[in-house]
Amino acid sequence: MYNDGKYLEKLVHVIEQSIAPDSIVEHNVSLPIIGSKIGAAAQCDIVIRTGKKPRETITIIEVQDRNKPVDINDFRGWQQKLTDVGAQHLYCVSTKEFPGSIKEKAALSGNTIKLITLKELHENEIPITLFNFIFQYHDPDILHIKRNKTSFDQAEIQNLGIEMTQVERELKTLKTNDLKFSTNKKDLMALSTLCIQNIKTNKDVISETSELELGYDKKAPLFFFINGGFISICIGITYTWSYKIISVPVSVLSYEQNEFGALAWVLESFYQSSRGPIWFKIPVVKKEDSYSISGGFLTMPVNTVVGIKLEKRKKHG
């Protein structure tokens, strides 16, 4: 799991916003301590504001991401914070089961304190009426590029004050992943990226050779970056490529409130691709007869294509 020390708080923030879309859900908030003469404040991991003043309800959420259960001293500190800031509700979130003593105190609070655990479900624990989640990583690869022809605007080269021999030398030593091309004179990209963008398939391909002409269409110009400037370029290439579609396993985390059960689920997956890590965590909230996805975390390398599909499981029998 990727974790920067505040990661679980951010995930809970997204989950709670999905559960209560009409509320204001804020992360890392300082609330004033009621009656403080020096203007003291208490830091709250997450604050939920529901309704409008003068009938606004404030809920504070405290999150613990440790390899041990919440202890009674932590819990008492959170209880005191609830009183100090004058909030109406306290949600305690942990990745570990709460001790019986804390469960008892929460139960005795009436509707004031809720205990929530975020835990991974084994396959046989996932509700049969939940969902199938399909995650596919599309992995194109450029195996070889051969440059067949190239032409430039000579006037642009002269305006930059460079010799044609320098342009030819840079092209000769150019590597397929060098960021030397642009379609807008702003963003730089590699020749391999331009090839990948022109691959049109949705199936596995072991090896195939294609031809590509770039810059010849005036509506789709191509530029070569050299000496801090751009010159128009027309280039024809032959390239060999492969394409793989990889199905990546997805695990399910359950966001469970002690006396209610699952409030939401989190879909989680990680894959170390050849271009870098791909990972995501996506909250799913049940809405009557449907499921809602809102927000989440997704990290993947540039020029990467992933396919995500969520479908309701079919009952058998």
C-alpha positions in Angstrom: 0.0 0.0 0.0 1.2 3.5 -0.9 1.3 5.6 2.3 2.6 9.1 3.0 1.5 9.2 6.6 -1.8 10.8 5.7 -2.9 8.4 3.1 -5.6 6.6 5.1 -7.1 9.9 6.2 -7.3 10.9 2.5 -9.0 7.7 1.6 -11.5 8.0 4.5 -12.2 11.6 3.3 -13.1 10.3 -0.2 -15.2 7.4 1.2 -17.2 9.7 3.6 -17.8 12.3 0.8 -19.2 9.4 -1.3 -21.5 8.3 1.5 -22.7 11.8 2.2 -22.5 13.7 -1.1 -24.8 16.5 0.2 -22.5 17.3 3.2 -19.3 19.3 3.3 -16.4 16.9 4.1 -13.0 18.4 4.9 -9.6 16.9 5.6 -7.1 18.1 8.2 -9.2 20.8 9.8 -8.5 22.9 12.9 -11.6 23.6 14.9 -11.7 26.3 17.7 -11.9 25.0 21.3 -15.0 26.3 22.9 -14.4 28.8 25.6 -10.6 29.1 25.0 -9.4 32.6 26.0 -6.3 32.3 23.9 -8.0 31.1 20.7 -6.7 27.5 21.0 -7.8 25.0 18.3 -7.9 21.2 17.9 -6.7 19.5 14.8 -9.3 17.0 13.4 -8.4 14.4 10.8 -11.8 14.9 9.0 -14.7 17.1 9.6 -18.2 16.6 8.2 -20.7 19.5 8.2 -24.3 18.4 7.5 -27.3 20.8 7.2 -27.2 24.6 7.5 -26.8 26.9 10.5 -28.5 27.2 13.0 -29.3 23.5 12.5 -25.8 22.4 11.3 -24.5 19.1 12.6 -20.7 18.6 13.0 -19.0 15.2 12.9 -15.3 14.8 13.6 -13.5 11.7 12.4 -10.3 10.4 13.9 -8.2 7.9 11.9 -5.6 5.5 13.2 -3.3 3.7 10.7 -1.1 1.6 12.9 -0.2 -2.1 13.3 -2.1 -2.3 16.5 -5.7 -1.6 17.7 -6.8 1.7 19.0 -6.0 1.9 22.8 -8.2 3.3 25.5 -6.0 6.4 25.9 -6.4 7.4 22.2 -10.1 6.9 22.5 -10.4 9.1 25.6 -8.4 11.8 23.8 -10.8 11.7 20.9 -13.8 11.8 23.3 -12.3 14.9 24.9 -11.7 16.5 21.5 -15.4 15.9 20.7 -16.4 17.9 23.8 -13.7 20.6 23.3 -14.9 21.6 19.8 -18.6 21.1 20.5 -19.2 18.6 17.7 -22.3 16.3 17.8 -20.7 13.1 16.5 -17.4 11.3 16.6 -16.4 8.6 14.1 -13.3 6.5 15.0 -11.7 4.7 12.0 -9.0 2.0 12.3 -7.6 -0.8 10.2 -7.7 -3.0 13.3 -10.6 -4.4 15.3 -11.6 -2.2 18.3 -11.1 -3.7 21.8 -14.2 -4.7 23.7 -13.8 -1.9 26.3 -14.0 0.7 23.5 -16.9 -1.0 21.9 -18.8 -0.8 25.2 -18.1 2.9 25.7 -19.2 3.7 22.1 -22.4 1.7 22.6 -23.1 3.7 25.8 -22.7 7.0 24.0 -26.1 6.5 22.2 -25.8 7.9 18.7 -22.7 10.0 19.5 -19.8 7.7 18.7 -19.4 5.3 15.8 -16.6 2.8 15.4 -15.5 2.0 11.8 -13.0 -0.6 10.6 -11.5 -0.8 7.1 -10.5 -4.4 6.4 -9.8 -6.6 3.4 -12.4 -9.2 2.5 -11.5 -12.7 1.5 -13.2 -13.9 -1.6 -15.8 -16.0 0.3 -16.7 -13.0 2.4 -17.7 -10.7 -0.5 -21.5 -10.5 -0.6 -22.9 -12.5 -3.5 -25.1 -9.5 -4.5 -22.1 -7.1 -4.6 -20.3 -6.7 -7.9 -17.7 -7.9 -10.3 -14.8 -5.5 -11.0 -12.7 -6.0 -14.0 -9.3 -4.2 -14.3 -7.3 -4.5 -17.5 -3.9 -2.9 -18.2 -3.2 -2.2 -21.9 0.6 -2.5 -22.5 1.8 -1.4 -26.0 5.5 -1.6 -26.7 7.6 -0.2 -29.5 10.1 -2.9 -30.5 11.9 -1.0 -33.3 11.7 2.2 -35.3 13.3 2.9 -38.7 13.3 6.4 -40.1 12.6 6.3 -43.9 12.4 10.0 -44.9 12.7 13.4 -43.2 12.2 17.0 -44.4 12.5 20.4 -42.7 11.6 24.0 -43.3 15.0 25.5 -44.2 13.9 29.0 -43.4 13.1 28.0 -39.8 16.5 26.4 -39.4 18.2 29.5 -40.6 16.1 31.7 -38.2 17.4 29.6 -35.3 21.0 30.2 -36.4 21.9 26.6 -36.7 23.5 24.4 -39.4 21.7 21.7 -41.2 24.5 19.3 -40.3 23.7 19.8 -36.6 20.0 18.9 -37.3 21.1 15.8 -39.2 23.6 14.8 -36.4 20.9 15.1 -33.7 18.5 13.0 -35.7 21.2 10.4 -36.4 21.9 9.9 -32.6 18.2 10.3 -31.6 16.9 7.6 -29.3 13.2 6.5 -29.6 12.5 7.7 -26.0 14.2 11.1 -26.4 11.7 14.0 -25.8 12.4 15.9 -29.0 9.0 16.2 -30.7 5.9 18.3 -30.2 2.6 18.8 -31.8 1.9 22.2 -30.1 5.4 23.8 -29.6 4.8 23.3 -25.8 4.7 19.7 -24.7 7.6 17.5 -25.6 7.2 13.8 -26.5 9.2 10.9 -27.8 9.0 9.3 -31.2 7.9 6.0 -29.5 5.0 7.9 -27.9 3.8 9.1 -31.3 3.9 5.5 -32.5 1.9 4.3 -29.5 -0.7 6.9 -30.0 -1.3 5.6 -33.5 -1.7 1.9 -32.5 -5.4 0.9 -33.0 -6.2 -2.4 -31.6 -8.0 -4.1 -28.7 -6.4 -7.5 -28.7 -3.0 -9.2 -28.0 -0.5 -8.7 -30.7 2.9 -10.4 -30.5 4.6 -8.4 -33.3 3.4 -6.3 -36.1 4.9 -3.7 -38.4 3.3 -0.4 -39.4 4.1 2.7 -41.3 3.5 6.2 -40.1 3.9 9.7 -41.8 3.9 12.6 -39.4 3.8 16.3 -40.1 2.7 16.1 -43.7 -0.8 17.1 -42.9 -0.9 20.9 -42.4 -3.8 20.3 -39.9 -1.6 18.1 -37.8 1.9 19.7 -37.8 4.9 18.2 -36.1 7.9 20.1 -34.6 11.4 19.1 -33.7 13.0 20.7 -30.6 16.6 21.9 -31.1 18.7 24.7 -29.6 15.8 25.8 -27.4 13.5 26.3 -30.4 11.1 24.5 -32.7 11.4 23.7 -36.4 8.7 22.1 -38.5 9.5 18.5 -39.5 7.9 15.9 -41.7 9.0 12.4 -41.0 8.1 8.9 -42.3 8.9 5.9 -40.3 8.4 2.1 -40.1 7.9 0.7 -36.6 7.4 -2.8 -35.1 5.2 -3.0 -32.1 3.5 -5.4 -29.7 0.4 -5.1 -27.6 -0.7 -7.0 -24.5 -3.9 -6.8 -22.4 -3.2 -7.9 -18.8 -6.0 -8.7 -16.4 -5.0 -7.5 -12.9 -6.5 -9.0 -9.7 -8.6 -6.6 -7.6 -9.1 -6.9 -3.8 -12.0 -5.5 -1.9 -11.8 -3.6 1.4 -14.9 -3.2 3.6 -15.7 0.0 5.4 -17.7 -1.3 8.3 -19.5 0.5 11.1 -19.7 -1.6 14.3 -23.5 -1.8 14.7 -24.5 -1.4 11.1 -22.2 -3.4 8.8 -20.6 -2.3 5.5 -21.2 1.3 4.6 -19.0 1.2 1.6 -16.3 -0.9 -0.1 -12.9 0.1 -1.5 -11.6 -1.5 -4.7 -7.9 -1.9 -4.6 -5.3 -3.0 -7.1 -1.5 -2.7 -7.8 0.5 -3.7 -10.9 4.2 -3.0 -11.6 4.3 -2.4 -15.3 7.4 -1.9 -17.4 6.7 1.8 -17.4 6.1 2.2 -13.7 3.6 1.3 -11.0 -0.1 1.4 -11.6 -2.3 1.4 -8.5 -5.7 2.6 -7.5 -8.2 2.7 -4.6 -11.8 3.4 -5.5 -14.7 3.7 -3.0 -18.0 2.1 -4.0 -21.2 3.0 -2.2 -24.5 1.1 -2.5 -27.4 3.3 -3.6 -30.6 1.3 -3.3 -30.4 -1.0 -6.3 -27.2 0.5 -7.8 -23.6 1.2 -6.9 -22.0 4.6 -7.0 -18.3 5.4 -7.7 -17.2 8.9 -6.8 -13.6 10.0 -6.4 -10.7 7.7 -5.5 -6.9 7.5 -6.1 -5.3 6.4 -9.4 -1.6 6.6 -10.3 -0.2 5.4 -13.6 2.6 6.3 -16.0 1.9 8.6 -18.9 0.6 7.2 -22.2 -0.9 4.3 -20.3 -4.4 2.9 -21.1 -6.4 1.0 -18.5 -9.9 -0.5 -18.7 -12.2 -0.5 -15.7 -15.6 -2.2 -15.6 -18.0 -2.5 -12.7 -21.0 -4.8 -13.0 -23.5 -6.2 -10.6 -23.0 -9.8 -9.8 -25.6 -12.2 -11.1 -27.3 -14.5 -8.6 -27.0 -18.2 -9.3 -29.7 -20.7 -8.7 
